[in-house]
Amino acid sequence: VVIRNEHMVEDWNSIERLMGGRNNIVSGLNFPHDNSHEKNETEKFLSDGSRRALCQASCNDIYVYKSILRRGKNLKPEDVEESLAELR
């Protein structure tokens, strides 16, 4: 099973259903997705070299994340596709 941070409530409920539990056991909760401070434009900039280094360093992690998504028994194909699209 998989719980994606950006879809925590939906995934928690899908696991509950998968295990034979109630529908929508978790509802109306708002989990923070980014609990850091607001960023200004200069903090959002990555040089081309930094972007390449970050991508190279993250390559194996992204590969594993995609593999975990595809194996998640509680995720529908459209859930997986949504999360893959969010990586781009």
GROMACS elastic network, one bead per residue, 0.5 to 0.9 nm:
[ bonds ]
;  ai    aj funct       b0    kb
    1    11     6  0.87691   500
    1    15     6  0.69104   500
    1    68     6  0.86258   500
    1    69     6  0.88033   500
    1    71     6  0.76689   500
    1    73     6  0.53542   500
    1    74     6  0.56169   500
    1    75     6  0.78508   500
    2    11     6  0.70524   500
    2    12     6  0.85817   500
    2    15     6  0.81675   500
    2    68     6  0.72800   500
    2    69     6  0.68166   500
    2    71     6  0.82413   500
    2    72     6  0.51401   500
    2    73     6  0.75313   500
    2    74     6  0.67524   500
    2    75     6  0.73312   500
    3     6     6  0.87190   500
    3     7     6  0.73019   500
    3     8     6  0.58475   500
    3     9     6  0.86110   500
    3    10     6  0.85794   500
    3    11     6  0.52846   500
    3    12     6  0.64983   500
    3    15     6  0.84866   500
    3    72     6  0.86437   500
    3    74     6  0.87696   500
    4     7     6  0.52737   500
    4     8     6  0.55487   500
    4    10     6  0.89541   500
    4    11     6  0.67956   500
    4    69     6  0.86060   500
    4    83     6  0.83727   500
    5     8     6  0.51317   500
    5     9     6  0.88615   500
    5    11     6  0.89508   500
    5    31     6  0.84586   500
    5    32     6  0.88812   500
    5    33     6  0.68185   500
    6     9     6  0.87740   500
    6    31     6  0.85064   500
    6    32     6  0.86414   500
    6    33     6  0.60897   500
    6    83     6  0.86787   500
    7    10     6  0.56173   500
    7    11     6  0.61043   500
    7    12     6  0.85467   500
    8    11     6  0.52346   500
    8    12     6  0.59521   500
    8    13     6  0.85401   500
    8    31     6  0.74216   500
    9    12     6  0.51967   500
    9    13     6  0.62205   500
    9    14     6  0.86303   500
    9    24     6  0.84988   500
    9    26     6  0.61701   500
    9    27     6  0.67779   500
    9    28     6  0.85141   500
    9    29     6  0.72491   500
    9    30     6  0.81793   500
    9    31     6  0.80336   500
   10    13     6  0.52478   500
   10    14     6  0.61944   500
   10    15     6  0.87694   500
   10    24     6  0.81497   500
   10    26     6  0.82244   500
   10    27     6  0.85857   500
   11    15     6  0.62233   500
   11    16     6  0.85847   500
   11    74     6  0.71256   500
   11    75     6  0.73644   500
   12    15     6  0.52460   500
   12    16     6  0.63114   500
   12    17     6  0.88457   500
   12    24     6  0.86271   500
   12    25     6  0.83005   500
   12    26     6  0.71619   500
   12    74     6  0.89581   500
   13    17     6  0.62696   500
   13    18     6  0.85621   500
   13    21     6  0.87819   500
   13    22     6  0.81500   500
   13    23     6  0.64528   500
   13    24     6  0.53742   500
   13    25     6  0.61337   500
   13    26     6  0.62756   500
   13    27     6  0.84644   500
   14    17     6  0.51124   500
   14    18     6  0.60909   500
   14    19     6  0.86426   500
   14    23     6  0.79639   500
   14    24     6  0.82575   500
   14    74     6  0.56243   500
   14    75     6  0.74610   500
   15    19     6  0.61804   500
   15    20     6  0.86798   500
   15    21     6  0.84540   500
   15    73     6  0.84511   500
   15    74     6  0.56400   500
   15    75     6  0.87561   500
   16    19     6  0.52275   500
   16    20     6  0.64444   500
   16    22     6  0.64953   500
   16    23     6  0.71413   500
   16    24     6  0.81667   500
   16    25     6  0.73932   500
   17    20     6  0.50408   500
   17    21     6  0.50262   500
   17    22     6  0.61174   500
   17    23     6  0.60109   500
   17    24     6  0.84160   500
   17    74     6  0.85499   500
   18    21     6  0.73092   500
   18    73     6  0.82230   500
   18    74     6  0.65248   500
   21    25     6  0.81457   500
   22    25     6  0.58984   500
   23    26     6  0.84501   500
   24    27     6  0.58604   500
   26    29     6  0.70314   500
   27    30     6  0.86662   500
   32    35     6  0.61167   500
   34    37     6  0.83624   500
   36    39     6  0.86565   500
   39    42     6  0.80286   500
   39    43     6  0.59151   500
   39    44     6  0.67592   500
   40    43     6  0.55460   500
   40    44     6  0.67828   500
   41    44     6  0.53079   500
   41    45     6  0.68990   500
   42    45     6  0.56327   500
   43    46     6  0.83557   500
   46    49     6  0.79812   500
   46    50     6  0.58325   500
   46    51     6  0.59142   500
   47    50     6  0.50843   500
   47    51     6  0.61017   500
   47    52     6  0.86075   500
   48    51     6  0.50868   500
   48    52     6  0.62054   500
   48    53     6  0.86325   500
   49    52     6  0.51663   500
   49    53     6  0.61786   500
   49    54     6  0.85707   500
   50    53     6  0.50538   500
   50    54     6  0.60303   500
   50    55     6  0.85205   500
   51    54     6  0.50979   500
   51    55     6  0.61156   500
   51    56     6  0.85790   500
   52    55     6  0.51121   500
   52    56     6  0.61009   500
   52    57     6  0.85371   500
   53    56     6  0.51353   500
   53    57     6  0.60796   500
   53    58     6  0.85128   500
   54    57     6  0.51115   500
   54    58     6  0.60293   500
   54    59     6  0.84798   500
   55    58     6  0.50738   500
   55    59     6  0.58671   500
   56    59     6  0.52807   500
   56    60     6  0.82373   500
   57    60     6  0.74409   500
   57    61     6  0.81531   500
   58    61     6  0.52040   500
   58    62     6  0.60497   500
   58    63     6  0.85902   500
   59    62     6  0.52538   500
   59    63     6  0.62334   500
   59    64     6  0.87712   500
   60    63     6  0.50183   500
   60    64     6  0.62351   500
   60    65     6  0.85707   500
   61    64     6  0.51878   500
   61    65     6  0.60942   500
   61    66     6  0.86447   500
   62    66     6  0.61295   500
   62    67     6  0.85392   500
   62    87     6  0.85564   500
   63    66     6  0.52614   500
   63    67     6  0.62890   500
   63    68     6  0.87630   500
   64    68     6  0.61619   500
   64    69     6  0.86180   500
   65    68     6  0.51027   500
   65    69     6  0.62018   500
   65    70     6  0.87069   500
   66    69     6  0.50875   500
   66    70     6  0.62587   500
   66    71     6  0.87273   500
   66    80     6  0.84496   500
   66    83     6  0.87235   500
   66    84     6  0.71902   500
   67    70     6  0.52075   500
   67    71     6  0.63244   500
   67    72     6  0.87897   500
   68    71     6  0.51717   500
   68    72     6  0.62050   500
   69    72     6  0.53293   500
   69    73     6  0.89140   500
   69    75     6  0.76057   500
   69    79     6  0.87187   500
   69    80     6  0.59301   500
   69    83     6  0.80156   500
   69    84     6  0.84816   500
   70    73     6  0.83124   500
   70    75     6  0.80804   500
   70    77     6  0.81619   500
   70    80     6  0.64889   500
   71    74     6  0.88583   500
   71    75     6  0.83720   500
   72    75     6  0.54784   500
   72    76     6  0.84966   500
   72    80     6  0.86013   500
   73    76     6  0.79562   500
   75    78     6  0.79571   500
   75    79     6  0.57074   500
   75    80     6  0.65083   500
   76    79     6  0.51376   500
   76    80     6  0.65675   500
   76    81     6  0.88055   500
   77    80     6  0.51775   500
   77    81     6  0.62389   500
   77    82     6  0.86306   500
   78    82     6  0.60162   500
   78    83     6  0.86294   500
   79    82     6  0.51095   500
   79    83     6  0.63575   500
   79    84     6  0.86601   500
   80    83     6  0.52506   500
   80    84     6  0.61593   500
   80    85     6  0.85934   500
   81    84     6  0.50166   500
   81    85     6  0.60602   500
   81    86     6  0.85753   500
   82    85     6  0.51301   500
   82    86     6  0.62774   500
   82    87     6  0.89373   500
   83    87     6  0.65946   500
   84    87     6  0.52730   500
   84    88     6  0.71263   500
   85    88     6  0.54687   500
